[in-house]
Amino acid sequence: MSSFHPAGDADGHSPVRVAGATTAEPPASAAGHEEIHDRLAERTRRILETPRAAPDPERAAREKAVVHECRYLMRLLASRRRSFGEMQERLRQREVPGAIAHEAMARIDRAGLVDDETFAREWVQQRRELRSLGDEALRRELESKRVDARWIDAALDGGDADEEQRCRELVRSRIGHRDREQLRSERDGTHRRRLSRRLDSLLTRKGYPGSLAVHVISGELRSAAAVPDA
């Protein structure tokens, strides 16, 4: 009777199978881990021991100056919104060197702290409400703050009718009860002329056009002199 012999290697040795064994590489030895750790430690040591270049005193002084002016500009912005040109002018008045001023303004701009469009719109709104200024006066103010003409035009865009209404409201607020009584009772027009000159001077200071001022004053004085209905 023939006997069965499992296939072996070339030398006739039979392979030994261990239950649960796989063909994966054996895990790294403890010695391998130590070698990796030593290499990392050596690289870290070299990095720490590599001599660093001495700091540039001139560059450090420039950075300090830029930061100082940025803080100054931020204090200005903390009180109210300002235009880009307005802050540039403040730096010029402080006699800040051009390169320092340019870098400080660039950082403020990159931080999104300057918005001339919004500045012009808010300026017009507040000055109309608080001082009843006309468009020409507002334009001069914004130009003095070096705001671009396109933002000025956009902020003032309200139409002539709006400006006329603001002008009428201002004139009416300056014609008092005693003025109305005198306008209704006088025969020679003395008080009317005096009041007209005063109102015209007011509207000129507030920046309203001369033709509009004449039109509004004559109409409001005529209305004030009219006898009210019973």
Short mmCIF file of the C-alpha atoms (twelve columns), coordinates in Angstrom:
data_MODEL
# 
_entry.id   MODEL 
# 
loop_
_atom_site.group_PDB 
_atom_site.id 
_atom_site.type_symbol 
_atom_site.label_atom_id 
_atom_site.label_alt_id 
_atom_site.label_comp_id 
_atom_site.label_asym_id 
_atom_site.label_seq_id 
_atom_site.Cartn_x 
_atom_site.Cartn_y 
_atom_site.Cartn_z 
_atom_site.pdbx_PDB_model_num 
ATOM 1   C CA . MET A 1   0.000   0.000   0.000  1 
ATOM 2   C CA . SER A 2   1.365   3.407   -1.017 1 
ATOM 3   C CA . SER A 3   1.713   6.182   1.603  1 
ATOM 4   C CA . PHE A 4   0.949   9.957   1.158  1 
ATOM 5   C CA . HIS A 5   3.746   12.486  1.742  1 
ATOM 6   C CA . PRO A 6   2.860   16.220  1.638  1 
ATOM 7   C CA . ALA A 7   4.836   18.292  -0.827 1 
ATOM 8   C CA . GLY A 8   7.932   19.835  0.676  1 
ATOM 9   C CA . ASP A 9   10.603  22.269  -0.442 1 
ATOM 10  C CA . ALA A 10  13.504  21.439  -2.633 1 
ATOM 11  C CA . ASP A 11  15.288  19.805  0.267  1 
ATOM 12  C CA . GLY A 12  12.318  17.636  1.053  1 
ATOM 13  C CA . HIS A 13  11.294  19.568  4.146  1 
ATOM 14  C CA . SER A 14  7.573   20.039  4.631  1 
ATOM 15  C CA . PRO A 15  6.239   23.564  5.371  1 
ATOM 16  C CA . VAL A 16  4.852   24.149  8.797  1 
ATOM 17  C CA . ARG A 17  1.529   26.023  9.035  1 
ATOM 18  C CA . VAL A 18  0.587   27.887  12.156 1 
ATOM 19  C CA . ALA A 19  -3.101  28.489  12.799 1 
ATOM 20  C CA . GLY A 20  -4.125  32.151  12.385 1 
ATOM 21  C CA . ALA A 21  -0.848  33.249  10.701 1 
ATOM 22  C CA . THR A 22  -0.967  35.804  7.801  1 
ATOM 23  C CA . THR A 23  1.483   36.821  5.104  1 
ATOM 24  C CA . ALA A 24  1.891   40.456  6.438  1 
ATOM 25  C CA . GLU A 25  5.312   41.832  7.344  1 
ATOM 26  C CA . PRO A 26  6.254   41.360  10.965 1 
ATOM 27  C CA . PRO A 27  5.921   44.469  13.148 1 
ATOM 28  C CA . ALA A 28  8.898   46.741  13.503 1 
ATOM 29  C CA . SER A 29  11.216  45.818  16.285 1 
ATOM 30  C CA . ALA A 30  11.863  47.940  19.336 1 
ATOM 31  C CA . ALA A 31  15.267  48.674  17.862 1 
ATOM 32  C CA . GLY A 32  13.583  50.198  14.782 1 
ATOM 33  C CA . HIS A 33  11.483  52.528  16.922 1 
ATOM 34  C CA . GLU A 34  14.553  53.650  18.799 1 
ATOM 35  C CA . GLU A 35  16.370  54.386  15.548 1 
ATOM 36  C CA . ILE A 36  13.493  56.635  14.325 1 
ATOM 37  C CA . HIS A 37  13.361  58.410  17.676 1 
ATOM 38  C CA . ASP A 38  17.115  59.023  17.565 1 
ATOM 39  C CA . ARG A 39  16.946  60.492  14.070 1 
ATOM 40  C CA . LEU A 40  14.146  62.898  15.058 1 
ATOM 41  C CA . ALA A 41  16.037  63.909  18.180 1 
ATOM 42  C CA . GLU A 42  19.145  64.598  16.104 1 
ATOM 43  C CA . ARG A 43  17.231  66.767  13.606 1 
ATOM 44  C CA . THR A 44  15.606  68.727  16.430 1 
ATOM 45  C CA . ARG A 45  19.007  69.290  18.052 1 
ATOM 46  C CA . ARG A 46  20.474  70.579  14.790 1 
ATOM 47  C CA . ILE A 47  17.580  72.981  14.261 1 
ATOM 48  C CA . LEU A 48  17.868  74.360  17.783 1 
ATOM 49  C CA . GLU A 49  21.652  74.688  17.589 1 
ATOM 50  C CA . THR A 50  21.706  76.350  14.156 1 
ATOM 51  C CA . PRO A 51  22.745  79.982  14.733 1 
ATOM 52  C CA . ARG A 52  20.068  82.511  13.820 1 
ATOM 53  C CA . ALA A 53  20.772  85.749  12.007 1 
ATOM 54  C CA . ALA A 54  20.946  88.768  14.250 1 
ATOM 55  C CA . PRO A 55  17.767  90.900  14.089 1 
ATOM 56  C CA . ASP A 56  17.958  93.915  11.783 1 
ATOM 57  C CA . PRO A 57  17.698  97.006  14.031 1 
ATOM 58  C CA . GLU A 58  16.538  99.198  11.155 1 
ATOM 59  C CA . ARG A 59  13.761  96.798  10.176 1 
ATOM 60  C CA . ALA A 60  12.655  96.422  13.796 1 
ATOM 61  C CA . ALA A 61  12.538  100.197 14.244 1 
ATOM 62  C CA . ARG A 62  10.475  100.570 11.047 1 
ATOM 63  C CA . GLU A 63  7.967   97.945  12.187 1 
ATOM 64  C CA . LYS A 64  7.648   99.641  15.551 1 
ATOM 65  C CA . ALA A 65  6.947   102.983 13.862 1 
ATOM 66  C CA . VAL A 66  4.318   101.451 11.561 1 
ATOM 67  C CA . VAL A 67  2.520   99.800  14.476 1 
ATOM 68  C CA . HIS A 68  2.609   103.075 16.409 1 
ATOM 69  C CA . GLU A 69  0.901   104.963 13.559 1 
ATOM 70  C CA . CYS A 70  -1.644  102.178 13.044 1 
ATOM 71  C CA . ARG A 71  -2.666  102.501 16.673 1 
ATOM 72  C CA . TYR A 72  -2.992  106.274 16.240 1 
ATOM 73  C CA . LEU A 73  -5.253  105.814 13.203 1 
ATOM 74  C CA . MET A 74  -7.410  103.296 15.045 1 
ATOM 75  C CA . ARG A 75  -7.894  105.807 17.869 1 
ATOM 76  C CA . LEU A 76  -9.129  108.307 15.289 1 
ATOM 77  C CA . LEU A 77  -11.564 105.753 13.886 1 
ATOM 78  C CA . ALA A 78  -12.816 104.927 17.367 1 
ATOM 79  C CA . SER A 79  -14.349 108.411 17.670 1 
ATOM 80  C CA . ARG A 80  -16.069 108.464 14.246 1 
ATOM 81  C CA . ARG A 81  -15.792 107.123 10.712 1 
ATOM 82  C CA . ARG A 82  -13.199 108.959 8.627  1 
ATOM 83  C CA . SER A 83  -12.189 109.129 4.979  1 
ATOM 84  C CA . PHE A 84  -8.990  107.650 3.620  1 
ATOM 85  C CA . GLY A 85  -7.719  111.077 2.578  1 
ATOM 86  C CA . GLU A 86  -8.608  112.587 5.944  1 
ATOM 87  C CA . MET A 87  -6.432  110.075 7.773  1 
ATOM 88  C CA . GLN A 88  -3.613  110.546 5.286  1 
ATOM 89  C CA . GLU A 89  -3.734  114.259 6.032  1 
ATOM 90  C CA . ARG A 90  -3.543  113.625 9.768  1 
ATOM 91  C CA . LEU A 91  -0.390  111.564 9.249  1 
ATOM 92  C CA . ARG A 92  1.068   114.352 7.115  1 
ATOM 93  C CA . GLN A 93  0.353   116.871 9.872  1 
ATOM 94  C CA . ARG A 94  2.184   114.572 12.282 1 
ATOM 95  C CA . GLU A 95  5.167   114.667 9.880  1 
ATOM 96  C CA . VAL A 96  5.210   110.877 9.590  1 
ATOM 97  C CA . PRO A 97  7.779   109.706 6.990  1 
ATOM 98  C CA . GLY A 98  6.195   108.778 3.677  1 
ATOM 99  C CA . ALA A 99  7.122   105.083 3.737  1 
ATOM 100 C CA . ILE A 100 5.797   104.652 7.279  1 
ATOM 101 C CA . ALA A 101 2.567   106.506 6.489  1 
ATOM 102 C CA . HIS A 102 2.027   104.475 3.313  1 
ATOM 103 C CA . GLU A 103 2.452   101.147 5.111  1 
ATOM 104 C CA . ALA A 104 0.247   102.186 8.038  1 
ATOM 105 C CA . MET A 105 -2.556  103.266 5.688  1 
ATOM 106 C CA . ALA A 106 -2.163  100.061 3.660  1 
ATOM 107 C CA . ARG A 107 -2.654  97.942  6.781  1 
ATOM 108 C CA . ILE A 108 -5.696  99.942  7.852  1 
ATOM 109 C CA . ASP A 109 -7.133  99.529  4.355  1 
ATOM 110 C CA . ARG A 110 -6.450  95.769  4.255  1 
ATOM 111 C CA . ALA A 111 -8.212  95.416  7.598  1 
ATOM 112 C CA . GLY A 112 -11.369 96.883  6.017  1 
ATOM 113 C CA . LEU A 113 -11.464 99.886  8.357  1 
ATOM 114 C CA . VAL A 114 -11.743 102.504 5.594  1 
ATOM 115 C CA . ASP A 115 -14.821 102.862 3.375  1 
ATOM 116 C CA . ASP A 116 -15.138 106.237 1.631  1 
ATOM 117 C CA . GLU A 117 -18.473 105.347 0.033  1 
ATOM 118 C CA . THR A 118 -20.111 104.691 3.404  1 
ATOM 119 C CA . PHE A 119 -18.310 107.657 4.955  1 
ATOM 120 C CA . ALA A 120 -19.706 110.068 2.333  1 
ATOM 121 C CA . ARG A 121 -23.242 108.695 2.654  1 
ATOM 122 C CA . GLU A 122 -23.277 108.944 6.449  1 
ATOM 123 C CA . TRP A 123 -21.674 112.398 6.398  1 
ATOM 124 C CA . VAL A 124 -24.360 113.778 4.070  1 
ATOM 125 C CA . GLN A 125 -27.179 112.217 6.064  1 
ATOM 126 C CA . GLN A 126 -25.948 113.541 9.409  1 
ATOM 127 C CA . ARG A 127 -25.107 117.041 8.181  1 
ATOM 128 C CA . ARG A 128 -28.476 117.397 6.474  1 
ATOM 129 C CA . GLU A 129 -30.295 116.342 9.631  1 
ATOM 130 C CA . LEU A 130 -28.206 118.258 12.157 1 
ATOM 131 C CA . ARG A 131 -27.288 121.430 10.244 1 
ATOM 132 C CA . SER A 132 -29.730 121.533 7.309  1 
ATOM 133 C CA . LEU A 133 -26.858 121.990 4.868  1 
ATOM 134 C CA . GLY A 134 -27.401 122.318 1.137  1 
ATOM 135 C CA . ASP A 135 -25.700 120.116 -1.416 1 
ATOM 136 C CA . GLU A 136 -23.003 122.636 -2.353 1 
ATOM 137 C CA . ALA A 137 -21.893 123.036 1.251  1 
ATOM 138 C CA . LEU A 138 -21.837 119.268 1.680  1 
ATOM 139 C CA . ARG A 139 -19.819 118.855 -1.506 1 
ATOM 140 C CA . ARG A 140 -17.241 121.378 -0.299 1 
ATOM 141 C CA . GLU A 141 -16.947 119.606 3.045  1 
ATOM 142 C CA . LEU A 142 -16.423 116.196 1.454  1 
ATOM 143 C CA . GLU A 143 -13.924 117.605 -1.032 1 
ATOM 144 C CA . SER A 144 -11.972 119.103 1.862  1 
ATOM 145 C CA . LYS A 145 -11.779 115.574 3.285  1 
ATOM 146 C CA . ARG A 146 -10.411 114.330 -0.045 1 
ATOM 147 C CA . VAL A 147 -13.315 112.040 -0.847 1 
ATOM 148 C CA . ASP A 148 -13.475 110.872 -4.459 1 
ATOM 149 C CA . ALA A 149 -16.018 112.738 -6.633 1 
ATOM 150 C CA . ARG A 150 -17.918 109.538 -7.505 1 
ATOM 151 C CA . TRP A 151 -18.701 108.862 -3.833 1 
ATOM 152 C CA . ILE A 152 -19.717 112.494 -3.305 1 
ATOM 153 C CA . ASP A 153 -22.109 112.379 -6.267 1 
ATOM 154 C CA . ALA A 154 -23.626 109.111 -5.054 1 
ATOM 155 C CA . ALA A 155 -24.123 110.458 -1.523 1 
ATOM 156 C CA . LEU A 156 -25.767 113.665 -2.741 1 
ATOM 157 C CA . ASP A 157 -28.042 111.921 -5.208 1 
ATOM 158 C CA . GLY A 158 -31.468 112.887 -3.937 1 
ATOM 159 C CA . GLY A 159 -32.914 115.107 -6.632 1 
ATOM 160 C CA . ASP A 160 -33.595 118.864 -6.719 1 
ATOM 161 C CA . ALA A 161 -37.051 118.426 -5.186 1 
ATOM 162 C CA . ASP A 162 -35.519 117.043 -2.003 1 
ATOM 163 C CA . GLU A 163 -33.139 119.973 -1.672 1 
ATOM 164 C CA . GLU A 164 -35.935 122.478 -2.268 1 
ATOM 165 C CA . GLN A 165 -38.010 120.847 0.448  1 
ATOM 166 C CA . ARG A 166 -35.124 121.004 2.891  1 
ATOM 167 C CA . CYS A 167 -34.617 124.655 1.976  1 
ATOM 168 C CA . ARG A 168 -38.295 125.469 2.596  1 
ATOM 169 C CA . GLU A 169 -38.289 123.748 5.955  1 
ATOM 170 C CA . LEU A 170 -35.234 125.719 7.004  1 
ATOM 171 C CA . VAL A 171 -36.775 129.058 5.962  1 
ATOM 172 C CA . ARG A 172 -40.064 128.290 7.708  1 
ATOM 173 C CA . SER A 173 -38.202 127.428 10.907 1 
ATOM 174 C CA . ARG A 174 -36.618 130.923 10.869 1 
ATOM 175 C CA . ILE A 175 -39.830 132.895 10.366 1 
ATOM 176 C CA . GLY A 176 -41.228 133.400 13.838 1 
ATOM 177 C CA . HIS A 177 -44.648 134.399 15.095 1 
ATOM 178 C CA . ARG A 178 -43.650 138.064 15.490 1 
ATOM 179 C CA . ASP A 179 -42.253 138.092 11.957 1 
ATOM 180 C CA . ARG A 180 -45.598 136.922 10.644 1 
ATOM 181 C CA . GLU A 181 -47.467 139.598 12.555 1 
ATOM 182 C CA . GLN A 182 -45.188 142.338 11.216 1 
ATOM 183 C CA . LEU A 183 -45.415 141.054 7.657  1 
ATOM 184 C CA . ARG A 184 -49.215 141.183 7.852  1 
ATOM 185 C CA . SER A 185 -49.408 144.618 9.411  1 
ATOM 186 C CA . GLU A 186 -46.647 146.634 7.677  1 
ATOM 187 C CA . ARG A 187 -47.331 148.848 4.669  1 
ATOM 188 C CA . ASP A 188 -43.849 149.877 3.476  1 
ATOM 189 C CA . GLY A 189 -42.245 146.404 3.313  1 
ATOM 190 C CA . THR A 190 -39.337 147.327 5.616  1 
ATOM 191 C CA . HIS A 191 -39.498 144.201 7.725  1 
ATOM 192 C CA . ARG A 192 -39.998 142.029 4.666  1 
ATOM 193 C CA . ARG A 193 -36.776 143.308 3.059  1 
ATOM 194 C CA . ARG A 194 -34.798 142.972 6.278  1 
ATOM 195 C CA . LEU A 195 -36.084 139.428 6.866  1 
ATOM 196 C CA . SER A 196 -35.414 138.512 3.228  1 
ATOM 197 C CA . ARG A 197 -31.769 139.616 3.487  1 
ATOM 198 C CA . ARG A 198 -31.316 137.658 6.716  1 
ATOM 199 C CA . LEU A 199 -32.788 134.515 5.210  1 
ATOM 200 C CA . ASP A 200 -30.734 134.891 2.030  1 
ATOM 201 C CA . SER A 201 -27.542 135.173 4.081  1 
ATOM 202 C CA . LEU A 202 -28.533 132.055 6.026  1 
ATOM 203 C CA . LEU A 203 -29.175 129.989 2.896  1 
ATOM 204 C CA . THR A 204 -25.891 131.142 1.365  1 
ATOM 205 C CA . ARG A 205 -23.976 129.944 4.432  1 
ATOM 206 C CA . LYS A 206 -25.843 126.644 4.312  1 
ATOM 207 C CA . GLY A 207 -24.848 126.084 0.708  1 
ATOM 208 C CA . TYR A 208 -28.155 126.488 -1.146 1 
ATOM 209 C CA . PRO A 209 -28.031 127.887 -4.719 1 
ATOM 210 C CA . GLY A 210 -28.913 131.586 -5.085 1 
ATOM 211 C CA . SER A 211 -31.748 130.976 -7.542 1 
ATOM 212 C CA . LEU A 212 -33.330 128.430 -5.228 1 
ATOM 213 C CA . ALA A 213 -32.928 130.749 -2.242 1 
ATOM 214 C CA . VAL A 214 -34.726 133.622 -4.013 1 
ATOM 215 C CA . HIS A 215 -37.550 131.346 -5.126 1 
ATOM 216 C CA . VAL A 216 -38.081 129.780 -1.696 1 
ATOM 217 C CA . ILE A 217 -37.759 133.011 0.329  1 
ATOM 218 C CA . SER A 218 -40.236 134.942 -1.800 1 
ATOM 219 C CA . GLY A 219 -42.774 132.137 -1.636 1 
ATOM 220 C CA . GLU A 220 -42.448 131.582 2.115  1 
ATOM 221 C CA . LEU A 221 -42.610 135.316 2.942  1 
ATOM 222 C CA . ARG A 222 -45.711 135.682 0.787  1 
ATOM 223 C CA . SER A 223 -47.275 132.714 2.573  1 
ATOM 224 C CA . ALA A 224 -46.308 134.092 5.994  1 
ATOM 225 C CA . ALA A 225 -47.852 137.486 5.204  1 
ATOM 226 C CA . ALA A 226 -51.155 135.999 4.149  1 
ATOM 227 C CA . VAL A 227 -54.001 136.369 6.641  1 
ATOM 228 C CA . PRO A 228 -54.915 132.889 7.914  1 
ATOM 229 C CA . ASP A 229 -58.436 131.629 7.334  1 
ATOM 230 C CA . ALA A 230 -60.846 132.036 10.227 1 
# 
